[in-house]
Amino acid sequence: MTAVAFHFGAPDKLAYVCRLLRKATIAGAKVLVLAPDSIVTRLDSDLWALSPTEFIPHCVGTAQPVVKKRSAVVLASDIVQAPSLRQVLLNLGQTVPTQFALFERVIEVVSTDETDRNHARMRWRDYTERGYPITRHDLNLRGTLA
């Protein structure tokens, strides 16, 4: 069964995602980041702006298959843009992705914005109604990733 984790309370959601992706790639994980096109574009820029010692090999979902295969992180607006990735799905969308159960793990990052929190509550309810246990990480209680 897919493991689902919510990371609540990210004051700067995309900065937190960059740190989370750095940690995941250091651990050897392959990650599909699912997000609206505008966030894919911004996150792509943010990842390129990291210092050279923090480089995260990534590409967008419209890249050539050979590039996607060699990238630790694929940023896409649709799961079909990275059909072979099945390890970690980092969802930055407002709804539960239809094919999330194909992944070993799903991570949901939630900011402090009330609208974002409300959408997260709906996703939480959706996962629990389907019988998926959820791990909760409250970033306000333990601090963010270094």
Protein Blocks (a to p, Z undefined) as FASTA:
>chain_A
ZZddddehiablmlmmmmmmmmmmmnopacdddddfklmmmmmmmmmmpcfklcccdddf
kbcfklmmmpmbdcdfbfklmmmbckbccdfbfbdcfklmmpmbdcddddfbfklmmmmm
mmmmmmmmnopacddddfklnopaZZ
